[in-house]
Amino acid sequence: MSASLPGNRDLPASQYNLKSYWGRVRQSAEIADPRTLFVSSAGLERAKTLISSYKQGHVQSMTPELWRAKQIVDSTLHPDTGQPVFLPFRMSCFVISNLIVTAGMLTPGLKTTGTLLWQITNQSLNVAINSANANKSTPLPTSTLIKSYFLAVSASCSVALGLNSLVPRLKQVSPSTRTVLTRLVPFTAVASAGALNVFLMRGEEIRRGIDVFPSLNDEQKVKLAKDRMDNESIGKSKKAATLAVSETALSRVLNATPIMVLPPLILVRLQRTEWLKARPRMVLPVNLGLILTTSIFALPLALAAFPQRQVIQAKKLEKEISDRVGEDAMVEFNRGI
């Protein structure tokens, strides 16, 4: 993100009000905009140069071109490392990367082998996305990454296969209700394993803590910029890490809910219509269309549930943090995506 580029003058966090939910939704929609995927390496370098010029004081005010450059950088670079996130694992590619996988998991009448393969594929993608977008101030060892992956895969497959075997045995419910419950099995597996995946992949952050920084007002930021100083880390906080990982896990569940619930329920209704009964080959494209439409709207709504740059009172964190800046001081940290 733009914070990782050289220069002591901070850019405005957004052209929208990030203290409001809908302001964060609009900001998240920009970060998740798939059009940024088509920006070339030269285009990214131009955007970085333009932002660096502003941060170094060569450009005095924000312009539409600068906001566009910020959108490109924020959707491409990791805020901690300043390096591009691998394209398939960027939030701007999330809808596209998940489209086929989600459609596979929501395929009606999926057998045991298909269920296993799609759950493994989905958790593999989740691990990659969580790892690529995690807070990098506390690196994750490869051994922990592998262990987390296998635990998440085991959890999702166990939930999916367990519920698939349980639902047909529910004799007290009607066949139509069993059909609906069967279609919702992938959601239960994805939501539970997705949240677990975040905790497993980012458990090292909770164990070791993440960097916490003073939350500066505009006057303090200007002073730092004039003195050509950076906002230095106060220290690492395990409580901040727990909050960051918990909110990210919850946002994953919020994102999965409409995507994994609405399309299968709508498809059940559509499959009862004469039009789709007469055109069984249209089930797959209709399913893909439902998933794509829901995903486009659901992702910004889920990402905006919590601010990415979280601000909190120092007294709510470890004593050593509050001792350094004062109990009533506000501090901030990168939640990750």
Disulfide bonds with the S-S distance in Angstrom:
none
